[in-house]
Amino acid sequence: MVLDITEALFQVDASGVPFRSFRPGVGPYGEPQLLKLIAAQLNLLPKYKGQVVIRRNPDLLIPDQWAIEFKIARPFGDNGKEAEN
């Protein structure tokens, strides 16, 4: 599962689609927007059979398999400066 999420993040990052006016990549996405894209990528994999859903709690749910909570950590902002938190 962790490798599948990693691959999904890689696919979103490599897509070149920017979030709003920021540079392309996963960095600027908010948690809800990024989780939606991760779930969409996972649902393309036959082993999940399109069952991956996003929720408020847990963030990502695969019924009878996984319930995962996500937290985004950003060391730097889009401008290359250190993040505030």
N, C-alpha and C positions, 0 to 999 in steps of 0.2 A: 504494500500500500504506500509506504513512504517513497519508494522509487517511482511509483505511478504519479504521485503528487509532484515529485521533483520534475519528472518528465512533462507534466502538465504545465508547471511554471515555466519550464524551458520553452515549450511551444508558445505560450502566451508572450513571453519575452521576445522570442524570435519572430513573432508575427509582424513586428514593426508598426503596430497600431498604437498611436499615442493616446493617452488619457487626457482629455480636455486639451489644454494648450501646452502640456508638458512634453518632454522628450519621450520617444517610444521606449517601451519596456515595462516591466511589472512594477517598478519602483513607485510611481506616483499614484497607482490605484488605491482606492480605499478598500477596507476589508470586505464590505459587501460586494463591490464590483469585482474584485479579484476572485472571491469565492465563487461567484457566478461563472466566471471564465474557467476556473479550475474544474468545477462540477461538469461543465459542458465538455471539456476535454476528457474527463474520466468516463463520461457517459458514451463516448465514442468507442471505448474499449469493450470487447465482447464479454469479458469476465464480470463487468458490473451491470450489464444488461439494461443500461439506461435507468438504473435505480438510484443513482446518486442525487441527493437533494440537499438544498441549503435551508437552514432553519436559523432561528434566533438562538436556540439552545438545544442541542449542540450546533455548531456552525455548519458542519457537513455530516450528513447521515447516509450510511449505506445500510439499509434495514438488515437486521440479523447478522451484520458483520462488523461495522465500525461506527463509532460516534466520535467525531474529532472536533476539538475547539482550536481555533487559530488565533494567533496574535502577530501583528505585523511590527517588525523592528526596523527602523530606518536610521542608520548611522549618519547619513548625509542627505541633504535636500537636493532638489533638481538643479540648484545653482552650484553644487559642489561644496557648499559650506556645511559644517557640522549641524545636525538636527538639534532642535531645542530640547528634546527629551530623550 
